[in-house]
């Protein structure tokens, strides 16, 4: 049986891993595009598809542990984190995974045309959006834990004085 402390550690590790994996995808993509070497671009795009095999479980673990930690009726920062999680998951499933598959397919075929560039731009924008969403969740997670200073009022209801 998992206790809260272990669940929290697993949640933090999975969320940080997901953030770092997405950041590495973004960085590798930008470096490959700047280098403009077709073989490098194809290798990066193919690697990203294989990297999804690690990223998707990390996102699922972060989501499942986050839901467990939030309890049955999340409020305040916990509720905000869950809303962001849903947006990041939808972005990943509906935009990023299809983009990654398309780009890997096209890059391996040497098809660096206007469609490739358009989908590449969409993938970079959607990846940045997920980095922002996960980064905001990390910030709120640190605030909820009190790791970097005082714990805020995490309730969604206003304080009564």
N, C-alpha and C positions, 0 to 999 in steps of 0.2 A: 504494500500500500504506500502510495506517495504522500508525503506530508507537504504542507504549504511551502516550507523552505526549499525543498527539492523541486517542487513544481515551479517556484519562482526562479530558481537557478536555471532550470531547463528552458523556461520561457525567455529569460534574458539571453541565454546562449543561442537559442534558435533565432531570436530576433536579430541579434548582432551578426550572426552568420549570414542570415538572409540579406541584411543591409550590405555587408562586405561583398557578398557574391554579386549582388546587383551593381555595386560600385565598380567591381572588377570587370563586369560585362561592359559597363559604360566606358570605362577607361580603355579597355582593350579595343573596343569599337572605334573610339576617337583616334587612338594611336594608329590603328590599321588604316583608317580613312586618310589621316594626314600623310602616312607613308605612301599611300596609293599603290601598294603592291598587291595585285590581284590574288596571288597565292596566300599572302598574309591575311587578306580580308576573308578569303574562303576558309582558312584555318580558324580564324577567330569566330566566324559565324557557325562553323561546325562545332567548335568547342562550346559555344554558348548553348547549343541544343543539348549537348551531353551534360553541361552544367545544370540544366533544368532538372536533371535527375537528382541533384543534390538540393537545389533551390526549392523545388516544390515541396519536398518533405519538411524542409526547415520552416517554410511559411505555414504549412499545415500544423506543425508542432507548436509554433508560436501562437497560431490562432486558437488551437484547442486548449493550450495551457492558459492563454489569456482569458478565454471564456470561463474556464474553471476558476481562475483567480478572481474574476469579476463577480462571481456569484450569480444567483438567480435573477436579481433585478439591479443591474449596474446603474450607478449614478455618477454624475460629475465627470472627472477625468477618465474613469474606467469606461463609462458610456461613450465618451468621445473617442477613446482608443478603439473600442469595438466598431464604431461607425467607420473610422479610418481603415480598420482591418478589412471590412467588407468592401470598401472602395478599392483598396490595394489588390484584394483577391479578384474582384471583377476586372480590374485593369489587367492583371496578369493573365487571367483565363481568356478574356475576350479580345485583348489587344496584343500583349507581349508574347504569349506562346505562339499564336498564329504568325506574328511578325518574324519571330525567331526561326520558325520552320520555313517560311517563305524565303527569307534572306539566305539561310543556309543552302536551300535548294538552288536558288538563283546564283549564288556565289560559286558553288561547286560546278555549275554549268557555265560559269564565266559571263553571266548575263548582268552586267553592271549598267543597266539602262535607266531611263527616267523612273520606271516603276520601282526598281531597286532603291534608287535615291529617295523616292517619296516614302516608301515603307521604312527605309532606314531613318529618315527624319521622324516619322511617327514613333518608331521604336525608341529612339533617343528621348523624345518628349515624354512618352509614357513611362520609360524607365526612370527619368528624372522625377516624374510625379510620384512614382512608388518610393523613390529614395526620400523625397520630402515627407510623404505620409509615414513611412517607417521611422524616419528621423524625428518627426513630431511625437510619434508614439514612444520612442525611446526617451525623449525629453520628459514626457508626462510620466513615464514609468519611473524615471529617476526622481521626479518631484513627488510621486506617490510614496516612494520608498524612503524619502528624506535623505537620500545618499549625498546630495550636494546642498545641504542647508536644511532649513525648516521644512517640515511637512505642511503642505497647504491643506486647506479645508477641501476634501475631495468630494464632499456632498454637492449635489446639484441645487439643493435648496439654499436660499440666502441665510446668512448667519443672523441670529437674533441677539441683540445686545440689551 
